[in-house]
Amino acid sequence: MSNKNFLEIGLFVGVHGIKGEMKLKSYTDIPENIFSYKGLHLENSNKPINLVFIRKVKNSFICRIENIITRNDAEKLRGLKLFINRNKLSKLSDDEFYQVDLLGFQVYNLKRESFGSIISFNDFGGGLLVEVNKNDKLFYLPMSSKFLKDINYVKKEVVLNLDLNFIED
C-alpha cells in the first residue's frame, strides 16, 4: 500500500491470548485516536477493517479485528502495517504536517547552511526529533515550534532556527 493517498498509522506488533486479540502500536499524535478512525486498511488488503479497543498496555493497545477469532488468525497479521486514506483525516492547520511527507527533504538553517536530508522522525520523550543524514553521518535535530521556521513543499526544504555548530561540535 505505497499509494501517497494513504498514511501509515499503526503496526500490529504481536498477538495476545488465544481469542484473536492483537497488540497494536499506534503512530497517531494522540495514540488512542487510532480507534476513532473508520476505513482502516491492512497493508495487504483493500478491504477496510474495524478495530475494537480492548485495553492499553504500556505503549501499545490490545485490540480485536472483526472476523479474527483465533490466535492462529491473529498470527497472520503480526508485522502488518495499518493505513488510512488521507481524505478520512481532518484538515491540517498551517503549523501541522505529516511526518511521512517530509522524508527526503533537505534541512537548512536561517543562513541556508545545510544540515542534510531527513530520514526519519522520533520522539524519545523529550519532543519531536528529526533524524538527518549528512555525508553518511546520522544525527538528530529538534523539530519543535521553537526551532521550526518554515516548510517549503515545492522546494522540499525545512528551515530550522539552529546554528550549524549544533552538529559540528
Secondary structure as UniProt FT lines:
FT   TURN            4..5
FT   STRAND          6..16
FT   TURN            17..20
FT   STRAND          21..26
FT   HELIX           31..36
FT   STRAND          40..42
FT   TURN            43..44
FT   STRAND          48..49
FT   STRAND          51..57
FT   TURN            58..59
FT   STRAND          60..65
FT   TURN            66..67
FT   HELIX           71..75
FT   TURN            76..79
FT   STRAND          81..85
FT   HELIX           86..88
FT   TURN            94..95
FT   HELIX           99..102
FT   TURN            103..104
FT   STRAND          106..109
FT   TURN            110..111
FT   STRAND          114..123
FT   STRAND          128..134
FT   TURN            135..136
FT   STRAND          137..142
FT   TURN            145..147
FT   STRAND          148..152
FT   TURN            153..156
FT   STRAND          157..160
FT   HELIX           165..168
//
